[in-house]
Amino acid sequence: MSNPIPFDRRSTAEDVLAGLKLSGRTILITGCNAGIGFETFRALVGHGAHVIALARSLDAARDACRRAGGSSTPIACDLANLDSVAEAIRSVRRLERPLDVIVASAGIMGTKQLRVRDGVEMQFLVNHVSHFALINGLLDRVRDRTGRIVIVSSSGSIQQAPKQGILFDNLDGHRGYKPFAFYGQSKLAAALFAKELSRRQAQKGIVVNSLHPGAVGGTGLNRGLGFPFTAILAVAKHFMKSVPQGAATSTLLAASPLVAGITGEYWVDCQISKGSSLLSDRSMAQRLWDTTENIVARHPTAL
């Protein structure tokens, strides 16, 4: 970077967009109806972007569009259901709008009980597999040379993921399911996907980055947690970022000219950060890509 980025953990989504006009840009956001997804949506549409707003149901997406104002298109996309993801891809393609940015913001964390669908544990499905399917299903709609893809990961990819990385022989969690370890694995997968996708899209000039939004209160991400975690979070939230602060890094990567051309990085607090040491493991990233591709291909409605 030629110039330092003048934003940090205290910056908000509005701060990073100050003075920018985004009219003419089309930005797709998952998880548009709550938390940092909605705040990213609200900030971008407020500066003139048209947002294709994806939420678990059409009603939730429509409600988010109403609350955000501006120009937007609501689309249903339940990331826990690959049928819904496939239909969302078709719906976006029918709009025939080139995409300037895809922001993969939706996610779930710490599901207390093991849930398995399409042969994988639910956090891995929602946080990685479905975003992999969605993004790859729309890649040809992303503008060459200027397109951006932003994938929300987490510090859990460093602190909570298994030390050996992706447990390819235990993706369904049948052996020793631990909610936070599997959450960390799913977010490591998201960051590895971003790294590998950045390499594959380099010749087209499409930039791909992942990020940790910070510990953010009031997002609903941890709705699957039970006691005592809910009690702990009730105290911890007083020390967390606000939602507008949590959305700053994803908003920066989606729209700021300050980060134009930067790709394959892991970001924290609006700055490039180190991320997991496993992000440099190209063989793991390649194996993850192939494995995820096979999971999606096995699904009856895979595109």
N, C-alpha and C positions, 0 to 999 in steps of 0.2 A: 504494500500500500504506500502510495506516495505521500499521503497526508494522514495523520492520526485521526481516528474517529472520535468526535467530541461527546460521546455518550457513554454511560456507565449503568450500574445497577439501579440508580435512582431515576434514570430517564424513563419516560413514558412513551407509548405509541404516538401520542400527539407531538411529543418533543422531536422524535426522529423524522416526522413528516412535516415539520414546520416550514412553511413557504413553498411546499411542493404542490403541483397541480397534476393530477393523475387522470384527467379526462382522456378518453380514447383507449385506456388500458382495461383489459378484462382479466380478472383475478378469481381463481377458483379456491374456495376455502372449505375444508371439512371441519366438522364440529363448530359450525357457524353460530349455534344458538346459545352457547354458554362459555363462561370462562375466558381464557385468552383467545379462543377462536372467535367469540363474538366481539371482543374488544378489538382484535385485529380487523375484523369485518367492518365494525363501526368506524374505525379510524380511516381505513382505506376508502370506503364509500363516501365518507365525509370530505375527502379530498378529490372526489370526482371520478374514481374508478367505478366500473361496473363489476359487481361481485356475483359470481355464480355460487350460491350459498347452499352447501350440503349439510343436512342434519339427518338424524335417525329416522324421522318421519317427515312427510310433506307438511303436516300441520306445524311442526316445530320449525321447519325451515321458513315457512310463510310468516310465522310469528317473529322470527329473528329479522326477516326483511322489513316487517312493519316497524319494529323497534329501532332498527338501524337507520331507516330512511334512505334517501338517495336511490340510485339505480341498481337493481339486483334481480336475480332470477332464483327462485327457490327450487331445490331438487331433493328428493328423498334419497338417502344413502345410508343404510344400516350396515356399518362395517363388521357387525357380527354375523352377517349373512352375505355370502358371495353372490347369491342370486340378486340381491338388492344392489350390490356393487356393480354387477354386470348391467343391470337396468339403468343405473345412474350414468354409466359410461355411454350407453345408447342415448340417454336423454341429453347429455352434454353435447354429444356429437350432432344431434338433431338441431341444436342451436346454430350450428355452422359459424361459430365465432372463434377466431384464433385466440389462443390463450397466451397471455403475457407471463402469468405466474400461476403456479399451483402451490398452495400452502396446505400441507398435511398436518393439521392441528389436532384432530380428534384423538382421543385415547381413553383407556381405562387403566386403573391401577389397583393392585393388591386384592383381586377377587378372592374372597375368603375360602370358598369351596372350589375344588377343581371342576372346571367345565371344559368339555372337549367338543369341538365341531370341526368337520372336514379334516379329522385326523390330527388336529393340533390343539394345544391349550388356548383358551379364549383370549388371554392377553396378547399372545403371539399372533393370533388371527387378526384381532382388531388393530393392534398397534403397528404391526408389520405387514402381514400377508395381504390384507385388504387394501392397504395403501400401495403396496407393490402392484397389485392388480389394477387399481384405479389409475395410478400414474402411468404405468406402461400402456394401459388401454387408451390413454389420451396423449401420449408423447408426440404423435404426429400432428397434434393440434397446437403444440407449443411452438412459439416463434423461434426460428433459428437466429443465432447471433445475439438476440436480446432476451430470450426466454429465461425464466428463473424457476427453480423448484426448491421449496423450503420444507424441510422435514423436522418436525418437533421430536427431539429425542429427550434425554433426561440425564442428570448426573447418576441416576440409577444404573446407567450403562457402564459406569465406572465402579460405583460403590457396592452395587447389589448383584450385578450379573455374576454367573459362575466364573471362577478364575480361569477355567479352560475355554471360556467363550460360549458359543452356541452348542447346546447339547443335542446334536443331530440325532442321536439314538433315543432321545427322550422328549421329543417335541410335544407329545401328548400328555406329559406330566405323569405318566403311569408309575414312575419310580421317584419317590421322595418329593412330592409336590410341596413347594414353599412359595407362598404368594409373592413375596417381595423379590426372591431370586428369579422367579419367572417373569416378573415385571421388568427387572433389570435386563434379563435376556432379551425381552421383546424390544426394549429401547436400545440395546446394543445392536440388535438386528436392524433397527431403523437407521442408526448411524452408519453401520456397515453398508446398508443399501444406498444411502446417500453418497458414500465414498465411491462405491463401485459405479453407480449411475453417473457420477461426475466424470469418471474416466471414459465411460461409454458415450457420453454426450459432448465430450471436449471438442471434437471436430465440427460439430454443429454450432458450437458457441453457446450452448445452453448450460447455465451454471447451476450447480446443485450444492446446497449446504445443509447441515443439520445443526441443531442447537439445544441447549438446556435453558428453559425459560426462567429458572430459579424456583425456589420454594414459594409458591403463590397461594394465598388464602382465597377461599370463596370460588373455586373453579368447579367444584362438583366432581373432580377427577377421582377422588377417593371415596365415592359413594358406596363402593362395594366393601369397604372396611367395616369390621365389627369392633366391639370393645376388646381390649383397652385402647386400641389405636385412635378411635374417635375422641376419647378423653384426652389423649396426649396432644392430638391435633388442635383441640379446642384451646389449649394453652399456647401451643407453638405458633398458631396463626397470628398472634400479636407481634411476632418477630419476622413474619413473612413479607414478601413483596405484595403490593397491591396488584389487582388484575391489570390496570393500565401499565404498570411497570413490568409485569410478567409478559405482556404482549409486545414490549418494545423491540426485542431482538428479532422476533419473527417479522414484525412490521418493517424494521430496518432492512432485513434481507429481501423482503418482498418488493420494496419500492425505492429505497434510497439510492441516489447516484453515487454515494460515497463508497458503496461496495460493488459497483459494476465490475464485472469481469472476474471477481474472486469466486473460486469454486473448490469443492472438495474439502472444505474446512468445517470444524466443529466450533460453535460459538457459545459464549457465555457472557451475559451482561453487555451485549453489543460489541464484544471484542472477540477476536480469534483466540481460542483456548486449545489446550492440549488434547483433551478427550481421552478415551481409553487407549491404552497401548496396543490393543487388539485392532484398532482401526488401520494399522499399518500392515496387517496380515492379509495380503492379497489372496492367498489360497483360501482362507476362511470366507472372505467376501465372495469369491467365485463360487465356492461350495454352497453358500447361503443363497446366492442368486439361482443356481441350478435347482436347489431343493425347493425354494419358494415357487419357482416356475413350474415345477412338477406338481406341487400342491394345487396351484391354480388350474393347471391343465387337467387335473383329475376331476375338477368340478364340472357337472353337466352343462352349466351355462357359461363356462369360461369363454372369453372372446379370443 
